[in-house]
Amino acid sequence: DLRGNTLACDCKIKWLVEWLESTNTTVPAVFCRSPGQVEGQRIRDLALSDFQCITTDFVMHQVLPFQAVSAEPFTYASDLYVALAQPSASSCSILKWDYVERKLRDFDRIPAHSAVHCKPIVAQEQLYVVVAQLFGGSYIYRWDTAVDKFIKIQDIDSQKIRKPNDIEAFQIEGDWYFVIADSSKAGSTSLYRLNQNGFYSHQALHAWHRDTDVEYVENDGKPRLIISSSSQAPVIYQWSRAQKQFVPQGEVGEMLDVQMVKHFRAKRDQFLCLSRYIGDSKVVRWEGQRFVEVQTLPSRGSMVMQPFAVGQRQYLALGSDFSFTHVYLWEEEKQKFAKFQELSVQAPRAFRAVPAADVQLLLAPSFKANTLVYRHVVVDLS
């Protein structure tokens, strides 16, 4: 007997609506008090389609007992791996996904006493790892299947790459390249190209600007690099097929002190996420020849702002050295991110989505604490 009750008609009573549709019991009219759009309606008149009860969550899956500053998932010989730069442990750690235990486990280590980025590149059935170090130069390793270990195959010019920050790898017209962002006054962000014998210097970009991050974007079929810097607004370079080089194209707004630049696509639109340590971070949309600001997010102490997709859902993880990590969810109708969840990650330096068979993971390397692995789960609130 529910007479006299007015109920909150949210997902917690969806079962009751289903039961009322199938029971022969006579139930007097019961009305909704909330939410506003159904206030005063009879529960029996509600449609099951009115209940949006499926949501998602990020839950702790695994704690990796070490600090790290970058995480790069890759697939090699049909197996899933993750490369993590661990400056405090003086190594690049390679973890392998265990499909039975559904955990990441140790696989190998590359010595790197001040590693800031370990970038795996699988090209022409070979596995390379570019190891960027703050001190002592940077190197390239190759996995040797004959001895099952990583072999150092070449040094990277220490006069150009003095203080590396980020590495991006990509293909253009069938050729493999990688670019290292250099944050020193005397170095230069540099592009390298793979030939039969290894990677060789192809082009010097954006010298002496203290570059913090580099992002590769293909827009309208045109390859572009966007380089953020602590001394000027992010700079756009576009690939010239005639010159086989990147040429300057312009800047992204008038935003200084951008720590990281990352892109995502929502339907046909291209967006950039620009994280800032001091000041608000921005989300901007590409509109033909320029980027237009669509959202401002408070982000004091942010070193990382990473968009990533799981299925049809587009997320954004915004880390901070002073507070919780905020996960946002993209709302297509509003063309904005809405707050979704908080994660307790100390001093995050990267976020990487990793599709591991039937498990969707989010890696959160920490500069000051354990590296955390979250699992994306679907929840039925009813």
Buried (B, 14 or more C-beta within 10 A) or exposed (E): EEEEEBBEBBBEBBEBBEEBEEEEEEBEEBBBEEEEEBEEEEBEEBEEEEBEEEBBEBEEBBEBEBBBBBBBBBEBEEEBBBBBBBBEBEBBBBBBBEEEEBBBEEBBBBBBEBBBBBBBBBBEEBBBBBBBBBEEBBBBBBBEEEEEEBEEBBEBBEEBBBBBBBBBBBEBEEEBBBBBBBBBEEBBBBBBBBEEEEBEEBBBBBBEBBBBBBBBBBEEEEBBBBBBBBEBBBBBBBBEEEEEEBEEBEBBBEBBBBBBBBBBBBEEEBBBBBBBBEBBBBBBBBEEEEBEEBBEBEBBEBBBBBBBBBEEBBBBBBBBBEBBBBBBBBEEEEBEBEEBBEBEBBBBBBBBBBBBEEBBBBBBBBBEBBBBBBBBEEEEEB
